[in-house]
């Protein structure tokens, strides 16, 4: 189930990406900002994210979501695939 619409969360996620030639781990930083968080909580997101980034420094792509429909594994994988790296899928078909 998606996070609450009155929450703000940070997640560091490892996703195994791969194609016909290789498998590799990609990391992503996901920020969830619920649509019903308070103005103060919304304002604190950027400063809190800066603190998170001091610890979590290596990731392929950063996402910020507030719509549960966007927080989808296929959507995230698709965006990570676009973010770079060789893609041999077309050659395998």
LINFEN-V991454 format. One record per backbone hydrogen bond with DSSP energy under -0.5 kcal/mol. CO is the residue of the C=O (numbers start at 1). NH is the residue of the N-H. If there is no record, write none. Layout:
co = (CO | CO)
nh = (NH | NH)
This chain:
co = (4 | 5 | 7 | 9 | 11 | 11 | 13 | 13 | 15 | 15 | 17 | 22 | 24 | 26 | 27 | 27 | 28 | 28 | 29 | 30 | 30 | 31 | 31 | 32 | 32 | 34 | 38 | 39 | 40 | 41 | 42 | 44 | 45 | 46 | 47 | 48 | 49 | 50 | 51 | 51 | 52 | 52 | 55 | 57 | 61 | 63 | 65 | 66 | 67 | 67 | 70 | 72 | 73 | 74 | 75 | 76 | 77 | 78 | 79 | 81 | 88 | 88 | 89 | 89 | 90)
nh = (7 | 36 | 34 | 32 | 13 | 30 | 15 | 28 | 17 | 26 | 24 | 19 | 17 | 15 | 60 | 61 | 13 | 30 | 63 | 11 | 32 | 33 | 65 | 9 | 34 | 37 | 42 | 43 | 44 | 45 | 45 | 48 | 49 | 50 | 51 | 52 | 53 | 54 | 54 | 55 | 55 | 56 | 57 | 59 | 29 | 31 | 33 | 68 | 70 | 71 | 72 | 76 | 77 | 78 | 79 | 80 | 81 | 82 | 83 | 84 | 91 | 92 | 92 | 93 | 93)
